[in-house]
Amino acid sequence: MANSIVVDSLPVTRWLSCPVPRPQAQLRLFCFPYAGGGGRIFRTWPDSLPRTVEIHAIELPGRERRMSEAPFTNLLKLVEVLGQGLQHYLDKPFSFFGHSMGATIGFELARYLRREYRVEPSHLFVSGAGPPQFEKEEVPDYLLPEPEFIERVRRLNGTPPEVLEDPQIRQLLEHILRADFELIETYIYSSEPPLNCPIIAVGGLRDDEVGRDQLDAWRIHTNNRFVLRMLPGDHFFLHTQQATLLRLLADNLHQAV
Protein backbone atom coordinates (compact mmCIF):
# COMPACT_ATOMS: atom_id res chain seq x y z
CA MET A 1 0.00 0.00 0.00
CA ALA A 2 1.28 3.44 -0.86
CA ASN A 3 2.12 5.69 2.05
CA SER A 4 0.85 8.76 0.22
CA ILE A 5 -1.00 9.63 -2.93
CA VAL A 6 -0.78 12.19 -5.67
CA VAL A 7 -3.75 12.26 -8.02
CA ASP A 8 -4.00 14.73 -10.92
CA SER A 9 -1.50 17.04 -9.15
CA LEU A 10 -3.58 17.03 -5.98
CA PRO A 11 -1.59 17.75 -2.81
CA VAL A 12 -0.28 14.87 -0.73
CA THR A 13 -2.19 14.37 2.50
CA ARG A 14 -1.27 12.11 5.40
CA TRP A 15 -4.98 11.32 5.84
CA LEU A 16 -5.22 9.09 2.78
CA SER A 17 -3.62 6.09 1.16
CA CYS A 18 -4.53 4.83 -2.28
CA PRO A 19 -3.73 1.15 -2.89
CA VAL A 20 -4.32 1.40 -6.66
CA PRO A 21 -4.24 4.94 -8.10
CA ARG A 22 -6.74 5.44 -10.91
CA PRO A 23 -6.39 9.07 -12.02
CA GLN A 24 -9.09 8.64 -14.67
CA ALA A 25 -11.64 7.21 -12.24
CA GLN A 26 -15.02 8.90 -12.22
CA LEU A 27 -15.65 8.46 -8.49
CA ARG A 28 -13.59 8.29 -5.30
CA LEU A 29 -14.66 5.91 -2.54
CA PHE A 30 -13.36 7.01 0.87
CA CYS A 31 -13.21 4.11 3.34
CA PHE A 32 -13.22 4.59 7.13
CA PRO A 33 -11.90 1.79 9.39
CA TYR A 34 -13.41 0.27 12.51
CA ALA A 35 -11.94 0.86 16.00
CA GLY A 36 -8.32 -0.21 16.11
CA GLY A 37 -8.19 -0.63 12.35
CA GLY A 38 -6.23 1.15 9.64
CA GLY A 39 -6.08 1.65 5.92
CA ARG A 40 -4.70 -1.85 5.25
CA ILE A 41 -8.22 -3.21 5.75
CA PHE A 42 -9.07 -1.94 2.28
CA ARG A 43 -5.86 -2.76 0.40
CA THR A 44 -7.43 -5.50 -1.78
CA TRP A 45 -10.75 -3.78 -2.44
CA PRO A 46 -9.79 -2.22 -5.80
CA ASP A 47 -9.51 -5.74 -7.26
CA SER A 48 -13.26 -6.23 -6.87
CA LEU A 49 -14.54 -2.77 -7.79
CA PRO A 50 -15.00 -1.18 -11.23
CA ARG A 51 -12.05 0.73 -12.68
CA THR A 52 -14.26 3.79 -12.62
CA VAL A 53 -13.90 3.77 -8.80
CA GLU A 54 -10.73 4.78 -6.96
CA ILE A 55 -10.33 3.64 -3.34
CA HIS A 56 -8.93 6.06 -0.78
CA ALA A 57 -8.45 4.54 2.67
CA ILE A 58 -8.60 6.93 5.61
CA GLU A 59 -5.38 6.84 7.64
CA LEU A 60 -6.12 7.77 11.25
CA PRO A 61 -3.42 8.91 13.71
CA GLY A 62 -2.03 6.34 16.15
CA ARG A 63 -1.75 3.35 13.80
CA GLU A 64 0.20 2.02 10.83
CA ARG A 65 2.36 4.75 9.24
CA ARG A 66 0.96 7.33 11.69
CA MET A 67 1.86 5.27 14.74
CA SER A 68 3.89 8.09 16.32
CA GLU A 69 0.91 10.47 16.32
CA ALA A 70 -1.57 10.68 19.18
CA PRO A 71 -4.99 9.22 18.31
CA PHE A 72 -8.04 11.46 18.44
CA THR A 73 -10.53 10.96 21.27
CA ASN A 74 -13.06 13.60 20.14
CA LEU A 75 -15.04 12.60 17.08
CA LEU A 76 -16.23 16.05 16.01
CA LYS A 77 -12.72 17.48 16.28
CA LEU A 78 -11.42 14.58 14.18
CA VAL A 79 -14.09 15.25 11.56
CA GLU A 80 -13.20 18.94 11.41
CA VAL A 81 -9.49 18.28 10.85
CA LEU A 82 -10.19 15.40 8.47
CA GLY A 83 -12.63 17.47 6.44
CA GLN A 84 -10.03 20.20 5.98
CA GLY A 85 -7.50 17.57 4.91
CA LEU A 86 -9.83 16.12 2.26
CA GLN A 87 -11.18 19.34 0.75
CA HIS A 88 -8.95 19.13 -2.34
CA TYR A 89 -10.18 15.59 -3.09
CA LEU A 90 -13.80 16.61 -3.55
CA ASP A 91 -13.43 17.84 -7.14
CA LYS A 92 -15.23 14.78 -8.54
CA PRO A 93 -18.10 12.61 -7.26
CA PHE A 94 -17.26 10.68 -4.09
CA SER A 95 -18.87 8.18 -1.74
CA PHE A 96 -18.22 7.10 1.84
CA PHE A 97 -17.96 3.59 3.31
CA GLY A 98 -17.47 3.12 7.04
CA HIS A 99 -17.61 0.07 9.27
CA SER A 100 -18.60 0.36 12.94
CA MET A 101 -16.72 3.42 14.25
CA GLY A 102 -15.95 4.33 10.65
CA ALA A 103 -19.64 4.61 9.80
CA THR A 104 -20.19 7.30 12.43
CA ILE A 105 -17.09 9.19 11.28
CA GLY A 106 -18.32 9.03 7.68
CA PHE A 107 -21.79 10.22 8.66
CA GLU A 108 -20.51 13.22 10.61
CA LEU A 109 -17.97 14.03 7.90
CA ALA A 110 -20.77 14.06 5.31
CA ARG A 111 -22.66 16.57 7.44
CA TYR A 112 -19.51 18.65 8.00
CA LEU A 113 -18.79 18.83 4.26
CA ARG A 114 -22.36 19.89 3.60
CA ARG A 115 -22.10 22.70 6.15
CA GLU A 116 -18.62 23.91 5.18
CA TYR A 117 -18.30 23.21 1.44
CA ARG A 118 -21.88 22.55 0.27
CA VAL A 119 -21.01 19.13 -1.09
CA GLU A 120 -22.31 15.68 -0.15
CA PRO A 121 -21.25 12.12 -0.99
CA SER A 122 -23.03 10.29 -3.78
CA HIS A 123 -23.66 7.41 -1.36
CA LEU A 124 -23.15 6.80 2.34
CA PHE A 125 -22.52 3.13 3.20
CA VAL A 126 -22.89 2.42 6.94
CA SER A 127 -21.72 -1.05 7.93
CA GLY A 128 -22.05 -2.80 11.28
CA ALA A 129 -22.98 0.41 13.09
CA GLY A 130 -25.88 1.60 15.19
CA PRO A 131 -27.40 4.97 14.28
CA PRO A 132 -25.94 8.10 15.90
CA GLN A 133 -29.17 9.09 17.65
CA PHE A 134 -29.20 5.99 19.91
CA GLU A 135 -28.13 6.47 23.52
CA LYS A 136 -24.77 5.09 24.63
CA GLU A 137 -24.16 2.51 27.35
CA GLU A 138 -24.21 3.89 30.90
CA VAL A 139 -20.74 2.49 31.62
CA PRO A 140 -18.43 3.26 28.69
CA ASP A 141 -16.04 0.52 27.61
CA TYR A 142 -13.05 2.84 27.37
CA LEU A 143 -13.05 3.26 31.18
CA LEU A 144 -13.06 -0.47 31.97
CA PRO A 145 -10.12 -1.94 33.94
CA GLU A 146 -7.60 -3.74 31.74
CA PRO A 147 -8.84 -7.34 32.27
CA GLU A 148 -12.45 -6.38 31.55
CA PHE A 149 -11.46 -4.20 28.61
CA ILE A 150 -9.43 -6.97 26.99
CA GLU A 151 -12.28 -9.42 27.52
CA ARG A 152 -14.64 -6.94 25.85
CA VAL A 153 -12.29 -6.75 22.86
CA ARG A 154 -12.05 -10.55 22.79
CA ARG A 155 -15.85 -10.89 22.60
CA LEU A 156 -15.99 -8.61 19.57
CA ASN A 157 -14.10 -11.35 17.72
CA GLY A 158 -12.13 -8.94 15.55
CA THR A 159 -8.68 -9.42 17.05
CA PRO A 160 -6.66 -12.63 16.58
CA PRO A 161 -6.18 -14.46 19.92
CA GLU A 162 -2.41 -14.51 19.44
CA VAL A 163 -2.39 -10.70 19.37
CA LEU A 164 -4.18 -10.49 22.72
CA GLU A 165 -1.82 -13.06 24.21
CA ASP A 166 1.31 -11.07 23.35
CA PRO A 167 1.83 -8.50 26.17
CA GLN A 168 3.66 -5.91 24.04
CA ILE A 169 1.28 -6.03 21.09
CA ARG A 170 -1.73 -6.14 23.42
CA GLN A 171 -0.57 -3.01 25.23
CA LEU A 172 -0.15 -1.11 21.97
CA LEU A 173 -3.53 -2.25 20.68
CA GLU A 174 -5.23 -1.41 23.97
CA HIS A 175 -3.94 2.16 23.75
CA ILE A 176 -5.42 2.63 20.28
CA LEU A 177 -8.69 0.86 21.08
CA ARG A 178 -9.30 2.84 24.26
CA ALA A 179 -8.86 6.07 22.29
CA ASP A 180 -11.21 4.86 19.54
CA PHE A 181 -13.82 3.66 22.03
CA GLU A 182 -13.64 7.03 23.78
CA LEU A 183 -14.08 8.73 20.41
CA ILE A 184 -17.38 6.92 19.87
CA GLU A 185 -18.64 6.68 23.44
CA THR A 186 -18.23 10.39 24.20
CA TYR A 187 -19.70 11.49 20.87
CA ILE A 188 -22.93 13.47 21.26
CA TYR A 189 -25.31 13.50 18.34
CA SER A 190 -27.07 16.72 17.38
CA SER A 191 -30.01 16.87 15.00
CA GLU A 192 -29.60 18.29 11.49
CA PRO A 193 -31.67 17.94 8.30
CA PRO A 194 -31.32 14.54 6.60
CA LEU A 195 -28.65 14.03 3.96
CA ASN A 196 -29.67 14.11 0.32
CA CYS A 197 -27.62 11.06 -0.67
CA PRO A 198 -28.81 7.44 -0.49
CA ILE A 199 -27.83 5.52 2.64
CA ILE A 200 -27.06 1.82 2.33
CA ALA A 201 -26.94 0.08 5.72
CA VAL A 202 -25.31 -3.35 5.96
CA GLY A 203 -25.23 -5.71 8.94
CA GLY A 204 -24.27 -9.20 10.02
CA LEU A 205 -27.00 -11.70 10.81
CA ARG A 206 -25.02 -12.98 13.82
CA ASP A 207 -23.80 -9.58 15.00
CA ASP A 208 -24.53 -9.34 18.74
CA GLU A 209 -23.45 -5.67 18.72
CA VAL A 210 -25.72 -4.21 16.04
CA GLY A 211 -29.06 -5.72 15.02
CA ARG A 212 -31.46 -5.17 12.14
CA ASP A 213 -33.62 -2.68 14.09
CA GLN A 214 -30.61 -0.50 14.84
CA LEU A 215 -29.48 -0.54 11.23
CA ASP A 216 -32.99 0.27 10.05
CA ALA A 217 -32.98 3.40 12.24
CA TRP A 218 -30.42 4.98 9.88
CA ARG A 219 -33.25 5.62 7.41
CA ILE A 220 -34.23 8.90 9.10
CA HIS A 221 -30.90 10.42 8.01
CA THR A 222 -31.65 10.51 4.28
CA ASN A 223 -34.19 12.25 2.07
CA ASN A 224 -33.19 9.80 -0.64
CA ARG A 225 -33.22 6.04 -1.09
CA PHE A 226 -32.55 3.81 1.93
CA VAL A 227 -31.40 0.21 1.57
CA LEU A 228 -30.91 -2.35 4.34
CA ARG A 229 -28.97 -5.56 3.65
CA MET A 230 -28.14 -8.32 6.13
CA LEU A 231 -25.24 -10.65 5.36
CA PRO A 232 -24.07 -13.87 7.03
CA GLY A 233 -21.54 -13.36 9.79
CA ASP A 234 -20.86 -11.54 13.03
CA HIS A 235 -19.72 -7.96 13.66
CA PHE A 236 -16.75 -8.40 11.32
CA PHE A 237 -18.69 -9.77 8.36
CA LEU A 238 -16.86 -7.27 6.13
CA HIS A 239 -13.95 -9.74 6.20
CA THR A 240 -15.79 -13.06 5.99
CA GLN A 241 -18.32 -11.75 3.43
CA GLN A 242 -16.01 -9.38 1.60
CA ALA A 243 -16.91 -10.57 -1.90
CA THR A 244 -20.64 -10.15 -1.28
CA LEU A 245 -20.16 -6.78 0.37
CA LEU A 246 -18.06 -5.47 -2.51
CA ARG A 247 -20.64 -6.63 -5.07
CA LEU A 248 -23.21 -4.63 -3.11
CA LEU A 249 -20.95 -1.58 -3.21
CA ALA A 250 -20.22 -2.01 -6.90
CA ASP A 251 -23.90 -2.32 -7.81
CA ASN A 252 -24.77 0.89 -5.99
CA LEU A 253 -21.71 2.89 -7.07
CA HIS A 254 -22.47 2.02 -10.69
CA GLN A 255 -25.49 4.29 -10.40
CA ALA A 256 -23.31 7.25 -9.42
CA VAL A 257 -20.86 7.17 -12.36
N, C-alpha and C positions, 0 to 999 in steps of 0.2 A: 504494500500500500504506500502511495506517495505521502510524504510528510507535508507537502504543501501543493497548492494548485495554482496554475496560471491559465486562465481561459479567456481567449480573445482579448488579451492585454489587460484583463482585470487584475486588480492588485492582489497580492498574496495575503491571505489571512490565516492566522493560526487556528481559527475556529473550524476550518473545513479540511477534509481530505477527500480526494477524488480517486477511487481505485482504478477507473478507466476513463480518462478524459475523452469527451466527445464534443469538441468545439461546435460542431454543426447540429447538435441536438436541439430539438424544438422545445424541450421542457427540462427543468432541473427538479430532481426529487431530493429534498433535504430529509435526512433520516436521523432521528433522535434516539439515543440508546436508553435502555432501562438502568435502574440504579446499579452502580458498580461497573457498568459496561462502558465500552468505548467504540470508536469508529470501526474497529476490526470486525465487529458483528456483521457489517454490511459489505465486507470486501468481495464476496462472491456474487452479490446481487446483480451486478451488470450483466452477468452471463445469462440471466433468465428474463431480462427486461428488453423491450424494443430498443434499437439503436437510436431512436428518436428521444430517448430518456437518458439523462446523465445523472448518475448518483453522486451526491455530496453528503458524506457522513459528518455529523456534528462532532467535533473534538472538544470535549469538556475538560476544564482544568482538573489536575489531580490524578490523571491516569494516562497511560501510554506515553506518547511523546511530550505530554504536558505534565508529567509526573511531578516535576519540581514546583509546580504552581499550586497554590492553595485552592481547594475546591470551594465552590459557592455553597452557601447554606440558605440563601434567600432567593426564592424562585423569581420574583418580580425584578430584582436587581440583575439576576442572570439574564433574564429576557431583554432587559433594557440594553445591557452591554452587547449581548449576542445580536440583537436587532441592528445596532449600529455597525457591528462587524460584517453583517450580511447585506447591507444596503446596496452595495455595488453589484450584487449577484441577482438583483431583482429586475433586470432589464429584459427578461423573457419570461414566459409563463413558468410557474413553479408550483410544486405540491409538497405537502408535509406528511411524513410517516413517523409516528412515535409509538414506542411500546412501553407500557406501564408509566414510569416517571416521564419518559420521553413524550408520551401523549399529552400530558399536562403542559409540558414545556412548549410543545408545538402549538397547542391551543392558545396559550397566553401570548406566544410570539405572533400568531396570526392576528390576534386582537391588537397587539402593540403596533404591528406594521400597518394595520388599517388606520389606527389613530394618528401615527406619525408620518406615514408616507402614502396613505390612501391607496394601498394595494392589498390584495388578499390572495391566498393560495388558490389554485384551481381545484384542489381537493385537499381535505384533511382526513388522513387515516389515523384512527385512534385504536390501538391494539392492546388488549389485556389491561385496560385502565378503567376505573370507575370515573363517573362524571365529576367535574370540579365542584358542583354545588352540594355534594354529599358531605355530611359532617365527618370529621376525623375521629379516630379512636380517642377515648378519654386519656389513656396512658400511651404516649407516643413511643414507638419502638426505639427511636434514636437515643432515648434516655435509659434504656434497659441496662442492667449490669452485664458484664461481658459474657458470662455463661448463658444467660437468657437471650442475649442479643445473637450470639452465634447459633443457638438452637433455633431462633426465629429465622435466621438466614438459611439454616439447613432445611427447614420445613418448606421453604420456597422452592427448593429443588432446582435452583439455577446455578449452584456452585459445586464443582466436582468435590467429592469427599476428601480426596487427597490434598486439595488446596486448604480445606479447613483443618486438616490434621498437621499441616506444616506451620509451626509457630510464627516464623518470620513472614511468610506469605499471608497467613491469617491476620496478623497484626496490620499489615499494609492494607489488606482488603477491608478490614473492619473500619479503618480510618476513613476510607472513601465511602463505604456504605453508610456509616453514621452521618456523614455530611449530606449524602443524597437523601437519606430518610428524613433528616431535618428539613431539607429543602422542600420536600413534599408535605411533611406533617405540620409545618408551621405556615404553609401557604394558606392565604385567606382569599377566597373567591369573592369577587364583586360583580354585580349584574351589569351587563351591557347588552345592546341589541344583538340578536343572532347574527352569525356570519352569513355571507351570501354564497359561500361555496358548499358543495355537497360534503357531507360527513359520512365516512364509511367506518363503522365500528366492527371490530373483529375480536372474538373471544375463544377461549378453550372450553370445551364441554366438561372437562374435569378440573377446571380452574377453581380452587377453593377460595381464591382471593377476590375474584371478580366474576359475578354471575351474569346471566342474560338480562335480568331486570336492570342491573346497574349499567350495562352497556346500552340498553335501550333508552336510558335516561339522557344520553347524549343528544337525542333528537331535538331537544328544545334549543340547541345552540346553532341551528341552521334554518334559514329561510328557504333552502334549496332541498335537494333530494337527500334522504337519509336511508342508509342501507345497513342492516345488521346481519353478520355472518358468524356462525359458530363452527369451529373446526375441532377435530379430535385433538386431545392433548390437555396438559395442565397449563400453568401460568406461562410456561416458556414454550408454548406451541409454535412460536415463530421459528424455532430451531427444528423441531421434529416434523413440522408441517410446512417447511419453508417453500417447497415447490408449489403447494396449493395456495399459500399466501401470496407468492409472487405472481401466480396466474391471476389472482383476484386484483392485485395492483395493476398488472398489465392491462387487463380488460377495462378497468376504470380510467387509467391514464390515457388509453387510446382515444377516449372521447375528448380529451383536452388538447390533443395535438393534431 
